[in-house]
Amino acid sequence: MDEGFRQDLLNAKTPEEFLSKIDKKEAEKDAAEAAEPAVTGYKVLADTACPTGIAHTFMAVENLTKADEKLGVPLKAETNGSEGVGNALTAEEIAACDGIIVAADKNVEMARFDGKPVLTVPVTEGIRHPEELITKIENGEAPIYHASSDAKEASASGESTGSSFYKHLMNGVSHMSPFVVAGGIMISISFLVDDKSAGAKFGSSTPLAAWFNNMGNVSFGMMLPILSGFIAMSIADRPGLAVGFAGGLLAKSGATFLDPSAAKVAATPGFLGALLYGFVAGYIILLLKKLFKGLPKSLEGVKPILLYPLLGVFCMAVFASAINPLMSIINQALTNFLSGLGNYGIILGVVAGGMVPPLAIALSTTFFKNKWSEDERNAGLVNYIMRLSFISEGAIPFAANDLIHVIPSCVIGSAVAGGLSVAFNCQLRASHGGVFVIATVSNWPLYLLAIAAGSVVGCLILSTLKKAT
């Protein structure tokens, strides 16, 4: 980030000169920090966050800090990264500051900023225009944030509906992804360590395979409630979490009014149901907040611990029980259609196609870097691992951000891989596992060729359609 220091390193002729320049820079920094008087208070605070919590979050902090040094305005920045909150803002610092910059592409904890000037912008603004943001705070141009506002921080920033939808969706996806990765890989390992002659019990016929399979399913089974819960929390803060979890579990079970225990349900709403119920749960809570806005202040404590969860879960249960039958019919029709295809070649074609989207995106972020932001390039690396495990969910954040270019590219690439796999007469007895079950695939060299061909096709189409950043 320091261009002068970067050039010094590039101009170094020997390893010794390179290391000496680093030592000199560190000594200068230590001396400067020792000479600076202790900061007793921060005039400007910042909170940065991006969906993956890897690159943009910390780049925004770096540039805001540099701008604050240039302007002479004491600033402290909190990060909401992939490992949690770093350099957290304290209540005393919030109370004493002139204002707060929230540079985030996902929702952060905002209630603590009630009554303070808050400037809410995308995280890229913190990277590109840090001085402008700090100056606006110091000039009193930031609106006062009110935590009780029904519209939340989006109204203060003029956030569009599409941007708001993306932010809520990514809050759910980013919390869901670790469960998907851990569970999917453990299920894949169960196929790898099992006896391939086990037939219908393949993946759980031995104690070791059964342990990996069951533990993986526990983690994988959390995907839907986590997705739904954190979408709802993004919309309605903490009161939405319980209602969202309930919606995700109802999407997983498929419960209805006539079958509340879901004992006779043949198909469930699945991922799309959890997605829908997450948004519904969030807006149920926002509606309840409006309805109970006029309650006496003495009853304020009752709302989050009794009224919101009780009425929210009740409304969610009614809605899901009414919608689940329709979703079950749709899923059952799809299941019957796929069952009618009925051979192991079709199953392998599905697996081959499902492995293409994350790999096509990963290849594009690696070999066509000018088409992707640094944050997206870092996130793309994870898709290599997801691809190996037949976890297509790694493509979801990219598809949500650029639906028009990503979806057609992945569909075409998947069709090529699946079609070639069937044409090569490759077969698989397991419906999951990715490359971990490669030993059970007939004609496996041609199977790998089919996946490679589909991934390259998807990558080239995506990289051609997508504009440079």
VOPAGU-2260 file (C-alpha; in pm, 1 decimal, decimal comma):
REM VOPAGU-2260
SITE   aa  ch    i         X         Y         Z
SITE  MET   A    0       0,0       0,0       0,0
SITE  ASP   A    1     303,4     231,0      47,1
SITE  GLU   A    2     411,6     296,8    -312,2
SITE  GLY   A    3     745,5     452,4    -217,6
SITE  PHE   A    4     843,7     156,3      -1,3
SITE  ARG   A    5     723,3     -83,4    -270,3
SITE  GLN   A    6     950,5      79,0    -528,5
SITE  ASP   A    7    1245,7      62,4    -288,5
SITE  LEU   A    8    1194,2    -312,1    -255,8
SITE  LEU   A    9    1160,5    -358,5    -631,7
SITE  ASN   A   10    1485,8    -168,1    -686,9
SITE  ALA   A   11    1682,7    -385,3    -443,7
SITE  LYS   A   12    1970,9    -562,7    -621,5
SITE  THR   A   13    2045,1    -837,3    -368,7
SITE  PRO   A   14    1855,9   -1031,3    -102,2
SITE  GLU   A   15    2062,3    -857,9     162,8
SITE  GLU   A   16    1967,4    -513,1      31,6
SITE  PHE   A   17    1601,4    -620,5      17,4
SITE  LEU   A   18    1604,6    -730,7     382,5
SITE  SER   A   19    1794,8    -423,0     495,8
SITE  LYS   A   20    1529,5    -195,8     342,2
SITE  ILE   A   21    1263,1    -383,7     538,2
SITE  ASP   A   22    1465,0    -348,7     860,8
SITE  LYS   A   23    1510,9      22,0     796,3
SITE  LYS   A   24    1140,3      76,4     733,2
SITE  GLU   A   25    1044,1    -109,9    1049,3
SITE  ALA   A   26    1294,6      92,3    1252,6
SITE  GLU   A   27    1150,0     417,1    1114,0
SITE  LYS   A   28     798,0     304,0    1199,6
SITE  ASP   A   29     896,0     204,4    1554,3
SITE  ALA   A   30    1070,6     538,4    1607,0
SITE  ALA   A   31     769,7     731,9    1477,6
SITE  GLU   A   32     530,6     541,2    1701,3
SITE  ALA   A   33     752,2     598,8    2003,8
SITE  ALA   A   34     767,3     972,8    1934,6
SITE  GLU   A   35     390,1    1011,9    1891,8
SITE  PRO   A   36     191,0    1123,1    2194,5
SITE  ALA   A   37     -64,8     870,6    2316,0
SITE  VAL   A   38    -403,7     917,5    2153,4
SITE  THR   A   39    -661,0     980,9    2422,5
SITE  GLY   A   40    -961,3     973,6    2189,9
SITE  TYR   A   41   -1062,7     909,2    1831,5
SITE  LYS   A   42   -1250,2    1173,5    1636,9
SITE  VAL   A   43   -1361,2     933,1    1364,1
SITE  LEU   A   44   -1444,7     563,6    1392,1
SITE  ALA   A   45   -1483,9     316,3    1107,6
SITE  ASP   A   46   -1637,0     -28,4    1066,6
SITE  THR   A   47   -1542,9    -227,9     754,9
SITE  ALA   A   48   -1684,9    -554,5     619,4
SITE  CYS   A   49   -1714,2    -746,8     293,3
SITE  PRO   A   50   -1902,5   -1072,3     221,4
SITE  THR   A   51   -1595,8   -1297,5     240,2
SITE  GLY   A   52   -1410,5   -1092,2     500,2
SITE  ILE   A   53   -1073,6   -1142,4     334,1
SITE  ALA   A   54    -939,5    -860,0     117,0
SITE  HIS   A   55   -1168,8    -556,4      88,8
SITE  THR   A   56   -1232,6    -544,3     462,4
SITE  PHE   A   57    -865,3    -487,7     539,2
SITE  MET   A   58    -785,1    -277,3     232,6
SITE  ALA   A   59   -1049,8     -28,5     343,9
SITE  VAL   A   60    -892,8     -11,3     691,4
SITE  GLU   A   61    -547,9      41,8     540,5
SITE  ASN   A   62    -659,9     332,1     322,2
SITE  LEU   A   63    -873,1     494,1     591,8
SITE  THR   A   64    -578,1     479,4     830,1
SITE  LYS   A   65    -345,2     636,7     571,8
SITE  ALA   A   66    -600,9     910,4     503,6
SITE  ASP   A   67    -639,2     983,0     873,7
SITE  GLU   A   68    -260,3    1024,7     907,1
SITE  LYS   A   69    -260,0    1263,8     612,9
SITE  LEU   A   70    -551,6    1470,3     744,7
SITE  GLY   A   71    -437,5    1461,0    1107,0
SITE  VAL   A   72    -767,9    1316,1    1228,3
SITE  PRO   A   73    -735,5    1038,1    1491,3
SITE  LEU   A   74    -921,9     734,3    1356,0
SITE  LYS   A   75    -987,3     380,5    1474,4
SITE  ALA   A   76   -1120,5     110,1    1244,1
SITE  GLU   A   77   -1297,1    -213,4    1335,4
SITE  THR   A   78   -1283,3    -509,0    1096,2
SITE  ASN   A   79   -1555,7    -769,5    1043,1
SITE  GLY   A   80   -1333,0   -1028,7     878,1
SITE  SER   A   81   -1357,8   -1399,6     812,5
SITE  GLU   A   82   -1216,8   -1474,7    1159,1
SITE  GLY   A   83   -1454,9   -1242,5    1342,6
SITE  VAL   A   84   -1441,2    -887,0    1474,7
SITE  GLY   A   85   -1099,3    -729,4    1509,5
SITE  ASN   A   86   -1000,1    -406,0    1687,6
SITE  ALA   A   87   -1353,5    -373,6    1825,0
SITE  LEU   A   88   -1496,3     -28,4    1893,2
SITE  THR   A   89   -1577,4      38,3    2258,8
SITE  ALA   A   90   -1882,7     214,7    2396,6
SITE  GLU   A   91   -1661,6     497,0    2528,9
SITE  GLU   A   92   -1499,8     551,2    2188,6
SITE  ILE   A   93   -1838,2     558,0    2015,2
SITE  ALA   A   94   -1976,2     808,9    2263,9
SITE  ALA   A   95   -1676,5    1043,6    2228,4
SITE  CYS   A   96   -1625,8    1037,7    1849,4
SITE  ASP   A   97   -1748,6    1290,6    1593,8
SITE  GLY   A   98   -1899,1    1022,4    1372,0
SITE  ILE   A   99   -1869,4     671,8    1229,1
SITE  ILE   A  100   -1793,5     547,9     878,5
SITE  VAL   A  101   -1958,1     212,3     802,0
SITE  ALA   A  102   -1788,7      85,0     484,5
SITE  ALA   A  103   -1954,8    -253,5     442,8
SITE  ASP   A  104   -2113,8    -484,8     187,6
SITE  LYS   A  105   -2283,6    -690,7     456,9
SITE  ASN   A  106   -2475,4    -585,3     764,4
SITE  VAL   A  107   -2280,8    -507,7    1081,2
SITE  GLU   A  108   -2399,2    -437,2    1434,9
SITE  MET   A  109   -2556,3     -91,5    1406,7
SITE  ALA   A  110   -2764,2     -47,8    1723,8
SITE  ARG   A  111   -2457,9      70,4    1917,8
SITE  PHE   A  112   -2434,0     375,5    1685,9
SITE  ASP   A  113   -2778,5     506,5    1783,9
SITE  GLY   A  114   -2782,0     887,0    1793,6
SITE  LYS   A  115   -2439,7     929,8    1629,2
SITE  PRO   A  116   -2360,2    1067,4    1281,7
SITE  VAL   A  117   -2312,0     760,6    1061,3
SITE  LEU   A  118   -2199,1     751,7     698,8
SITE  THR   A  119   -2295,6     415,8     540,5
SITE  VAL   A  120   -2120,0     331,9     212,2
SITE  PRO   A  121   -2002,1      24,2      16,0
SITE  VAL   A  122   -1667,0    -113,6     129,3
SITE  THR   A  123   -1507,8      -3,9    -199,6
SITE  GLU   A  124   -1572,5     358,4    -104,5
SITE  GLY   A  125   -1348,3     309,7     197,2
SITE  ILE   A  126   -1075,6     194,3     -40,1
SITE  ARG   A  127   -1120,0     454,6    -313,8
SITE  HIS   A  128   -1230,7     771,7    -131,0
SITE  PRO   A  129   -1115,2     751,0     232,0
SITE  GLU   A  130   -1023,1    1119,6     262,1
SITE  GLU   A  131   -1362,7    1226,2     129,9
SITE  LEU   A  132   -1543,1    1008,2     385,2
SITE  ILE   A  133   -1339,9    1141,6     678,3
SITE  THR   A  134   -1392,8    1498,9     560,2
SITE  LYS   A  135   -1770,0    1447,4     543,5
SITE  ILE   A  136   -1772,9    1327,4     903,6
SITE  GLU   A  137   -1566,0    1623,4    1018,8
SITE  ASN   A  138   -1783,7    1868,6     825,0
SITE  GLY   A  139   -2100,0    1734,6     986,3
SITE  GLU   A  140   -2242,3    1598,3     659,8
SITE  ALA   A  141   -2327,7    1251,9     792,4
SITE  PRO   A  142   -2693,3    1182,7     888,9
SITE  ILE   A  143   -2784,3    1088,2    1244,7
SITE  TYR   A  144   -2847,3     715,9    1275,9
SITE  HIS   A  145   -3148,5     596,1    1473,5
SITE  ALA   A  146   -3145,3     229,3    1569,5
SITE  SER   A  147   -3521,9     223,7    1611,6
SITE  SER   A  148   -3582,2     324,8    1251,2
SITE  ASP   A  149   -3791,8      67,0    1067,8
SITE  ALA   A  150   -3595,3     118,5     749,2
SITE  LYS   A  151   -3265,3      60,1     931,8
SITE  GLU   A  152   -2941,8     192,5     793,0
SITE  ALA   A  153   -3042,2     137,7     430,7
SITE  SER   A  154   -3264,6     445,7     431,3
SITE  ALA   A  155   -2982,7     662,5     556,9
SITE  SER   A  156   -2753,3     556,1     275,4
SITE  GLY   A  157   -3007,4     553,3      -7,4
SITE  GLU   A  158   -2933,8     186,2     -64,0
SITE  SER   A  159   -3110,2      31,7    -361,9
SITE  THR   A  160   -3342,1    -268,1    -336,0
SITE  GLY   A  161   -3101,6    -483,3    -534,3
SITE  SER   A  162   -2806,5    -387,4    -317,2
SITE  SER   A  163   -3010,3    -453,5      -3,8
SITE  PHE   A  164   -3116,8    -796,1    -133,9
SITE  TYR   A  165   -2755,4    -885,0    -215,0
SITE  LYS   A  166   -2635,6    -776,4     129,3
SITE  HIS   A  167   -2897,7    -986,6     308,6
SITE  LEU   A  168   -2834,4   -1287,9      83,5
SITE  MET   A  169   -2457,6   -1273,0     130,6
SITE  ASN   A  170   -2495,0   -1252,1     506,4
SITE  GLY   A  171   -2672,8   -1587,9     491,5
SITE  VAL   A  172   -2436,4   -1745,4     237,3
SITE  SER   A  173   -2117,9   -1635,4     415,8
SITE  HIS   A  174   -2236,2   -1792,6     742,8
SITE  MET   A  175   -2361,4   -2105,2     564,8
SITE  SER   A  176   -2046,1   -2180,2     363,0
SITE  PRO   A  177   -1829,0   -2325,1     645,3
SITE  PHE   A  178   -2098,8   -2583,1     724,5
SITE  VAL   A  179   -2125,6   -2677,5     357,7
SITE  VAL   A  180   -1751,0   -2714,1     313,0
SITE  ALA   A  181   -1693,1   -2916,0     631,3
SITE  GLY   A  182   -1995,3   -3140,0     585,9
SITE  GLY   A  183   -1947,7   -3195,9     215,0
SITE  ILE   A  184   -1583,0   -3296,2     248,1
SITE  MET   A  185   -1652,5   -3534,9     536,8
SITE  ILE   A  186   -1930,1   -3703,4     335,4
SITE  SER   A  187   -1688,4   -3730,8      43,5
SITE  ILE   A  188   -1427,5   -3893,7     267,0
SITE  SER   A  189   -1686,1   -4152,5     373,8
SITE  PHE   A  190   -1703,9   -4272,1      12,7
SITE  LEU   A  191   -1326,5   -4271,4     -19,5
SITE  VAL   A  192   -1267,8   -4497,1     283,5
SITE  ASP   A  193   -1561,8   -4731,8     222,2
SITE  ASP   A  194   -1574,7   -5067,7      46,6
SITE  LYS   A  195   -1676,8   -4994,4    -312,1
SITE  SER   A  196   -1855,7   -5330,3    -336,2
SITE  ALA   A  197   -2098,6   -5232,3     -59,3
SITE  GLY   A  198   -2383,5   -5167,2    -302,3
SITE  ALA   A  199   -2671,8   -4956,9    -167,4
SITE  LYS   A  200   -2486,8   -4898,5     161,0
SITE  PHE   A  201   -2181,6   -4752,3     -11,6
SITE  GLY   A  202   -2060,4   -4463,1     202,6
SITE  SER   A  203   -2169,5   -4614,1     533,2
SITE  SER   A  204   -2104,9   -4990,2     516,5
SITE  THR   A  205   -1798,4   -4982,1     744,6
SITE  PRO   A  206   -1776,0   -4817,7    1090,4
SITE  LEU   A  207   -1520,7   -4560,6     973,0
SITE  ALA   A  208   -1719,1   -4469,0     662,9
SITE  ALA   A  209   -2041,6   -4451,4     863,4
SITE  TRP   A  210   -1878,9   -4217,7    1117,3
SITE  PHE   A  211   -1755,3   -3977,0     849,1
SITE  ASN   A  212   -2090,2   -3992,3     669,7
SITE  ASN   A  213   -2299,1   -3923,7     980,2
SITE  MET   A  214   -2075,3   -3645,6    1108,8
SITE  GLY   A  215   -2070,6   -3485,3     765,3
SITE  ASN   A  216   -2448,3   -3498,7     745,0
SITE  VAL   A  217   -2475,4   -3327,7    1084,8
SITE  SER   A  218   -2271,0   -3034,1     956,2
SITE  PHE   A  219   -2429,6   -3036,4     611,1
SITE  GLY   A  220   -2774,2   -3052,1     768,6
SITE  MET   A  221   -2717,4   -2713,2     931,6
SITE  MET   A  222   -2693,9   -2544,9     592,5
SITE  LEU   A  223   -3060,5   -2449,8     550,8
SITE  PRO   A  224   -3134,1   -2312,0     901,9
SITE  ILE   A  225   -2805,4   -2117,6     900,4
SITE  LEU   A  226   -2882,0   -1966,1     559,3
SITE  SER   A  227   -3236,8   -1870,4     653,8
SITE  GLY   A  228   -3146,8   -1751,0    1003,4
SITE  PHE   A  229   -2870,9   -1512,8     902,4
SITE  ILE   A  230   -3067,5   -1369,6     609,9
SITE  ALA   A  231   -3342,1   -1286,0     860,3
SITE  MET   A  232   -3088,3   -1144,7    1106,2
SITE  SER   A  233   -2945,2    -922,4     834,2
SITE  ILE   A  234   -3290,6    -779,5     770,6
SITE  ALA   A  235   -3423,3    -748,7    1126,4
SITE  ASP   A  236   -3120,0    -776,9    1355,4
SITE  ARG   A  237   -3116,6   -1034,7    1637,2
SITE  PRO   A  238   -3495,0   -1074,5    1670,0
SITE  GLY   A  239   -3496,3   -1219,5    1318,5
SITE  LEU   A  240   -3246,1   -1495,7    1398,1
SITE  ALA   A  241   -3481,2   -1734,3    1582,1
SITE  VAL   A  242   -3760,0   -1690,2    1327,0
SITE  GLY   A  243   -3515,7   -1745,3    1041,0
SITE  PHE   A  244   -3379,2   -2062,0    1200,7
SITE  ALA   A  245   -3733,1   -2191,6    1237,2
SITE  GLY   A  246   -3801,3   -2118,4     870,3
SITE  GLY   A  247   -3486,0   -2302,0     762,4
SITE  LEU   A  248   -3576,3   -2608,8     966,8
SITE  LEU   A  249   -3928,2   -2608,1     821,0
SITE  ALA   A  250   -3777,6   -2589,5     471,6
SITE  LYS   A  251   -3559,5   -2886,9     562,3
SITE  SER   A  252   -3843,2   -3096,6     708,3
SITE  GLY   A  253   -4128,9   -3006,5     471,6
SITE  ALA   A  254   -4385,2   -3000,3     754,4
SITE  THR   A  255   -4745,5   -2909,1     664,6
SITE  PHE   A  256   -5073,9   -2844,8     848,3
SITE  LEU   A  257   -5189,6   -3201,0     782,3
SITE  ASP   A  258   -4849,1   -3355,3     852,3
SITE  PRO   A  259   -4677,3   -3140,5    1117,6
SITE  SER   A  260   -4418,8   -3409,9    1195,8
SITE  ALA   A  261   -4331,9   -3442,1     824,5
SITE  ALA   A  262   -4363,1   -3819,4     856,0
SITE  LYS   A  263   -4518,6   -3860,2     509,6
SITE  VAL   A  264   -4332,7   -3587,2     321,5
SITE  ALA   A  265   -4161,5   -3723,9       9,7
SITE  ALA   A  266   -3981,8   -3402,0     -89,7
SITE  THR   A  267   -3892,4   -3079,3      89,2
SITE  PRO   A  268   -3857,2   -2714,0     -17,7
SITE  GLY   A  269   -3478,3   -2735,6      27,1
SITE  PHE   A  270   -3241,6   -2448,5     -49,9
SITE  LEU   A  271   -3492,8   -2227,9    -233,8
SITE  GLY   A  272   -3740,8   -2269,2      50,5
SITE  ALA   A  273   -3481,6   -2169,2     309,0
SITE  LEU   A  274   -3389,1   -1869,1      95,9
SITE  LEU   A  275   -3751,2   -1756,4      72,8
SITE  TYR   A  276   -3826,6   -1821,9     439,2
SITE  GLY   A  277   -3519,7   -1624,3     547,9
SITE  PHE   A  278   -3648,4   -1310,4     378,2
SITE  VAL   A  279   -4004,4   -1373,3     497,2
SITE  ALA   A  280   -3880,6   -1417,3     855,0
SITE  GLY   A  281   -3691,1   -1090,5     845,7
SITE  TYR   A  282   -3988,9    -892,7     720,6
SITE  ILE   A  283   -4221,9   -1062,4     968,8
SITE  ILE   A  284   -4007,6    -917,9    1247,4
SITE  LEU   A  285   -4000,5    -572,7    1084,5
SITE  LEU   A  286   -4381,8    -585,7    1068,7
SITE  LEU   A  287   -4402,5    -687,4    1434,7
SITE  LYS   A  288   -4172,5    -398,3    1526,3
SITE  LYS   A  289   -4415,4    -159,8    1361,5
SITE  LEU   A  290   -4716,7    -317,8    1531,0
SITE  PHE   A  291   -4560,1    -296,5    1878,1
SITE  LYS   A  292   -4404,1      46,2    1832,4
SITE  GLY   A  293   -4663,9     209,5    2055,0
SITE  LEU   A  294   -4620,2     -18,6    2356,4
SITE  PRO   A  295   -4525,3     147,5    2686,2
SITE  LYS   A  296   -4152,6     172,5    2754,5
SITE  SER   A  297   -4198,3     -51,4    3056,9
SITE  LEU   A  298   -4271,4    -336,4    2813,4
SITE  GLU   A  299   -3966,4    -279,2    2590,1
SITE  GLY   A  300   -3783,5    -571,1    2748,9
SITE  VAL   A  301   -4073,4    -806,6    2676,9
SITE  LYS   A  302   -4062,1    -759,2    2299,7
SITE  PRO   A  303   -3726,8    -928,3    2215,3
SITE  ILE   A  304   -3761,0   -1216,1    2461,7
SITE  LEU   A  305   -4134,0   -1297,0    2425,3
SITE  LEU   A  306   -4337,2   -1112,5    2162,6
SITE  TYR   A  307   -4097,1   -1125,3    1866,7
SITE  PRO   A  308   -3989,7   -1489,7    1898,3
SITE  LEU   A  309   -4333,9   -1623,3    1988,9
SITE  LEU   A  310   -4539,2   -1438,5    1729,5
SITE  GLY   A  311   -4258,5   -1449,1    1474,7
SITE  VAL   A  312   -4214,9   -1827,1    1488,6
SITE  PHE   A  313   -4594,0   -1869,6    1485,1
SITE  CYS   A  314   -4630,4   -1657,9    1169,3
SITE  MET   A  315   -4334,8   -1834,7    1009,7
SITE  ALA   A  316   -4485,2   -2175,2    1089,4
SITE  VAL   A  317   -4819,1   -2076,6     935,1
SITE  PHE   A  318   -4655,3   -1942,8     620,3
SITE  ALA   A  319   -4419,7   -2239,7     574,2
SITE  SER   A  320   -4690,4   -2496,4     646,1
SITE  ALA   A  321   -4904,0   -2336,8     376,8
SITE  ILE   A  322   -4624,6   -2313,4     117,3
SITE  ASN   A  323   -4445,8   -2643,9     185,4
SITE  PRO   A  324   -4706,6   -2860,6       6,5
SITE  LEU   A  325   -4656,1   -2667,2    -317,6
SITE  MET   A  326   -4277,8   -2692,6    -288,5
SITE  SER   A  327   -4311,5   -3064,8    -212,0
SITE  ILE   A  328   -4511,9   -3119,5    -529,4
SITE  ILE   A  329   -4246,7   -2941,2    -736,4
SITE  ASN   A  330   -3961,8   -3132,0    -576,2
SITE  GLN   A  331   -4145,2   -3463,5    -607,3
SITE  ALA   A  332   -4201,7   -3404,3    -977,8
SITE  LEU   A  333   -3832,4   -3334,7   -1026,2
SITE  THR   A  334   -3741,8   -3642,4    -821,1
SITE  ASN   A  335   -3971,9   -3866,1   -1028,7
SITE  PHE   A  336   -3825,3   -3730,8   -1350,0
SITE  LEU   A  337   -3468,7   -3795,9   -1236,4
SITE  SER   A  338   -3560,0   -4139,6   -1100,8
SITE  GLY   A  339   -3704,6   -4228,0   -1439,7
SITE  LEU   A  340   -3363,7   -4176,7   -1597,7
SITE  GLY   A  341   -3247,1   -4459,1   -1368,6
SITE  ASN   A  342   -2882,8   -4549,6   -1455,9
SITE  TYR   A  343   -2539,6   -4485,2   -1305,0
SITE  GLY   A  344   -2421,6   -4296,0   -1612,6
SITE  ILE   A  345   -2680,4   -4022,7   -1559,3
SITE  ILE   A  346   -2578,5   -3995,8   -1193,1
SITE  LEU   A  347   -2216,3   -3941,6   -1292,6
SITE  GLY   A  348   -2323,7   -3684,1   -1549,6
SITE  VAL   A  349   -2497,0   -3493,0   -1272,1
SITE  VAL   A  350   -2186,7   -3512,2   -1052,8
SITE  ALA   A  351   -1963,2   -3401,3   -1339,8
SITE  GLY   A  352   -2193,9   -3108,6   -1416,2
SITE  GLY   A  353   -2215,9   -3009,9   -1050,7
SITE  MET   A  354   -1838,5   -2992,0   -1020,4
SITE  VAL   A  355   -1802,7   -2748,3   -1311,5
SITE  PRO   A  356   -1943,9   -2416,1   -1176,2
SITE  PRO   A  357   -1696,9   -2368,2    -888,5
SITE  LEU   A  358   -1402,7   -2482,4   -1103,5
SITE  ALA   A  359   -1499,2   -2263,4   -1400,8
SITE  ILE   A  360   -1516,0   -1961,9   -1169,4
SITE  ALA   A  361   -1190,7   -2054,1    -995,3
SITE  LEU   A  362   -1010,2   -2087,3   -1330,9
SITE  SER   A  363   -1146,5   -1752,3   -1446,4
SITE  THR   A  364   -1034,8   -1574,0   -1128,2
SITE  THR   A  365    -688,9   -1730,9   -1167,8
SITE  PHE   A  366    -619,8   -1680,4   -1539,4
SITE  PHE   A  367    -832,8   -1371,9   -1613,7
SITE  LYS   A  368    -751,4   -1161,0   -1309,8
SITE  ASN   A  369    -843,3    -831,7   -1476,3
SITE  LYS   A  370   -1208,1    -944,4   -1480,1
SITE  TRP   A  371   -1230,8    -983,2   -1102,8
SITE  SER   A  372   -1169,5    -775,1    -790,4
SITE  GLU   A  373    -902,3    -885,2    -546,2
SITE  ASP   A  374   -1171,4    -997,6    -303,4
SITE  GLU   A  375   -1330,8   -1215,3    -572,1
SITE  ARG   A  376    -993,8   -1360,7    -674,7
SITE  ASN   A  377    -924,0   -1464,9    -316,7
SITE  ALA   A  378   -1271,0   -1616,7    -282,0
SITE  GLY   A  379   -1219,7   -1799,3    -611,6
SITE  LEU   A  380    -934,0   -2001,4    -464,2
SITE  VAL   A  381   -1175,2   -2174,0    -224,3
SITE  ASN   A  382   -1372,6   -2300,5    -523,9
SITE  TYR   A  383   -1088,8   -2533,7    -621,1
SITE  ILE   A  384   -1143,6   -2725,7    -296,8
SITE  MET   A  385   -1522,3   -2708,5    -329,4
SITE  ARG   A  386   -1498,7   -2846,9    -681,3
SITE  LEU   A  387   -1295,8   -3146,7    -562,5
SITE  SER   A  388   -1572,4   -3229,8    -314,5
SITE  PHE   A  389   -1870,9   -3179,2    -549,0
SITE  ILE   A  390   -1982,8   -2869,9    -358,1
SITE  SER   A  391   -2135,7   -2632,6    -612,8
SITE  GLU   A  392   -2241,3   -2377,2    -349,6
SITE  GLY   A  393   -1909,6   -2196,3    -394,9
SITE  ALA   A  394   -2056,8   -2048,0    -711,8
SITE  ILE   A  395   -2352,9   -1889,5    -529,2
SITE  PRO   A  396   -2183,0   -1562,6    -417,6
SITE  PHE   A  397   -2051,9   -1504,1    -770,9
SITE  ALA   A  398   -2388,3   -1584,1    -928,3
SITE  ALA   A  399   -2570,1   -1355,1    -684,1
SITE  ASN   A  400   -2331,9   -1070,2    -768,3
SITE  ASP   A  401   -2335,5   -1117,4   -1148,5
SITE  LEU   A  402   -2632,8   -1332,5   -1241,4
SITE  ILE   A  403   -2639,9   -1249,3   -1613,7
SITE  HIS   A  404   -2282,5   -1359,1   -1684,7
SITE  VAL   A  405   -2219,8   -1635,8   -1430,2
SITE  ILE   A  406   -2535,4   -1848,4   -1464,5
SITE  PRO   A  407   -2528,5   -1900,9   -1846,2
SITE  SER   A  408   -2155,2   -1974,1   -1840,7
SITE  CYS   A  409   -2189,3   -2232,9   -1565,0
SITE  VAL   A  410   -2495,6   -2392,9   -1726,8
SITE  ILE   A  411   -2319,5   -2437,3   -2061,1
SITE  GLY   A  412   -1999,5   -2565,6   -1899,6
SITE  SER   A  413   -2196,2   -2811,1   -1683,3
SITE  ALA   A  414   -2392,2   -2932,8   -1986,7
SITE  VAL   A  415   -2067,4   -3001,9   -2173,5
SITE  ALA   A  416   -1918,9   -3196,1   -1880,3
SITE  GLY   A  417   -2234,2   -3396,1   -1810,9
SITE  GLY   A  418   -2295,5   -3471,0   -2179,1
SITE  LEU   A  419   -1938,3   -3588,7   -2238,2
SITE  SER   A  420   -1948,7   -3804,4   -1924,6
SITE  VAL   A  421   -2260,0   -3983,4   -2051,0
SITE  ALA   A  422   -2119,7   -4006,4   -2405,0
SITE  PHE   A  423   -1802,4   -4167,3   -2267,4
SITE  ASN   A  424   -2021,6   -4423,2   -2084,6
SITE  CYS   A  425   -1869,0   -4338,6   -1746,6
SITE  GLN   A  426   -2064,0   -4471,8   -1447,8
SITE  LEU   A  427   -2073,4   -4410,9   -1072,3
SITE  ARG   A  428   -2262,6   -4595,0    -797,0
SITE  ALA   A  429   -2238,9   -4303,6    -549,8
SITE  SER   A  430   -2435,3   -3982,5    -601,2
SITE  HIS   A  431   -2186,8   -3771,6    -404,7
SITE  GLY   A  432   -1817,8   -3754,8    -334,9
SITE  GLY   A  433   -1646,0   -3557,6    -610,4
SITE  VAL   A  434   -1290,6   -3672,1    -682,4
SITE  PHE   A  435   -1283,1   -3861,3    -351,7
SITE  VAL   A  436   -1480,6   -4142,1    -517,5
SITE  ILE   A  437   -1273,5   -4146,5    -835,4
SITE  ALA   A  438   -1165,6   -4505,3    -761,9
SITE  THR   A  439   -1528,0   -4618,6    -803,4
SITE  VAL   A  440   -1576,9   -4451,9   -1143,7
SITE  SER   A  441   -1560,3   -4660,8   -1458,2
SITE  ASN   A  442   -1355,5   -4501,8   -1740,3
SITE  TRP   A  443   -1224,0   -4248,6   -1489,9
SITE  PRO   A  444    -963,1   -4089,0   -1723,6
SITE  LEU   A  445   -1240,6   -3991,6   -1966,2
SITE  TYR   A  446   -1450,6   -3876,5   -1669,7
SITE  LEU   A  447   -1175,0   -3634,5   -1564,5
SITE  LEU   A  448   -1143,5   -3521,4   -1925,6
SITE  ALA   A  449   -1516,6   -3443,5   -1935,5
SITE  ILE   A  450   -1493,3   -3231,1   -1619,4
SITE  ALA   A  451   -1184,7   -3050,9   -1748,6
SITE  ALA   A  452   -1350,2   -2978,4   -2083,6
SITE  GLY   A  453   -1669,2   -2844,9   -1924,7
SITE  SER   A  454   -1474,9   -2630,5   -1676,5
SITE  VAL   A  455   -1257,8   -2477,2   -1948,4
SITE  VAL   A  456   -1563,5   -2403,3   -2163,8
SITE  GLY   A  457   -1742,7   -2241,0   -1870,0
SITE  CYS   A  458   -1431,8   -2041,4   -1778,0
SITE  LEU   A  459   -1378,3   -1910,0   -2132,8
SITE  ILE   A  460   -1743,3   -1810,8   -2178,7
SITE  LEU   A  461   -1754,1   -1637,3   -1840,2
SITE  SER   A  462   -1425,3   -1455,4   -1896,1
SITE  THR   A  463   -1538,3   -1343,3   -2242,7
SITE  LEU   A  464   -1876,8   -1214,3   -2129,1
SITE  LYS   A  465   -1756,6   -1042,5   -1813,9
SITE  LYS   A  466   -1616,6    -692,7   -1839,2
SITE  ALA   A  467   -1282,6    -597,5   -1689,1
SITE  THR   A  468   -1295,1    -436,1   -1344,9
